[in-house]
């Protein structure tokens, strides 16, 4: 092996990334060439000195450390009690907390369109958006994003917008939404927004009872994930039962007339599912 | 407390210990979180500064990173090491801020990990040509002696400054890879994972960065 080749392979050699044949050629030459021995030793010296630089520069973070511990105490998703509402909803001037599951009752076209604003606010903050809705609702939401200067194709290419199909069993829907959140977090994304326009009585979608079971389980499934899930409820188009059981009883929070409120009518999942089973029987 | 001041250099936490740590963080164990801060805070600040020039902005990026860790820990699946994940969150926030500040961002855009044109670790003038009759590609001007012990001259304050100067003079992509790999002690795989670049390209950049630093030190220390 010529010296000129060896000097280019030093890092791969130190990483153990050379092929056995190259490694053998490398070592054979190194053993006989003082110049290359010096070169390798100097590269190791550089690596060693850089490591020392890192260790030497560790400072005390006393006050900073206490402040961060405070953040851990108050912002951690393990904490019980009400969470700090730190996520701007993009609707009116309301803020949600990570892990929230909100029902959004809409009647008019501008009210429906405001839900696209919920996603747009996320894009603005470099969050990831997930769309779980029937075709008609989704295309209107996407048009709303486009109008806000956020072409959906660009968002998709940048992994900022995903669509989850509702035309599958509810377990699969729930798992896919969770996977989308987890994979975004894995990439270093801070928050995921999910907008639901569930396909009640739409072809291919689960039956009403199953959608209700899905809604009931979402609350706990996302409560400790860095996400805000908002389900839009079409007040004029949906049945009273869907609105009451799905919209009202399955969501700890409601958004109506631009105000986010804690919902006293929310029924914990276990109790809700029990009642649902009794009703069916 | 972790034993080393900077446990980053001590290699990654074992997979078993890491599962225990993740679980402790999920349960709200403040000591565990405090240890994590001790371990990574200085490193995060250093890497943030490679993206944003302003110290206050860099500190905000680091704080956002910690909030990301605090709130994301339940969703973290351990597909990468905890350290890689934390750096990935940092890089994500830092990129956003850098773009907002109109700064050039390392590894951004299409073909982001393109290593650029050829770059020799050692100037070709220091070797015989490849067509040389007896010693093709062999040293004509071998490396000058600069000592080989880090405990020696390199740790003097002046030499430390030279080292820092050599790092600061690196092209941004090379500097970032070198910082994560050699100063923070991540593995090449972890670095490439955190930056979202291919391992072969990451290693090329790392090699070029080390070669440039070595050349700068040779020039400085071999000058007498």
Interface residues (C-beta under 8 A of the other chain):
Chain A: X2 X3 X4 X5 X7 X8 X10 X11 X12 X15 X17 X33 X34 X35 X36 X38 X39 X41 X42 X43 X44 X45 X46 X47 X48 X49 X50 X51 X52 X53 X54 X55 X56 X57 X58 X59 X61 X64 X65 X68 X69 X71 X72 X73 X75 X76 X77 X78 X79 X98 X126 X181 X182 X185 X186 X187 X188 X189 X190 X191 X224 X225 X226
Chain B: X4 X5 X6 X8 X9 X26 X27 X28 X30 X33 X34 X37 X38 X41 X42 X43 X46 X63 X64 X66 X67 X68 X70 X71 X72 X73 X74 X75 X76 X77 X79 X80 X85 X88 X89 X90 X91 X92 X93 X96 X120 X121 X122 X124 X127 X130 X136 X137 X138 X139 X142 X143 X145 X146 X147 X148 X149 X150 X154 X155 X160 X163 X164 X167 X178 X182 X183 X184 X185 X188 X203 X206 X207 X210 X211 X213 X214 X217 X218
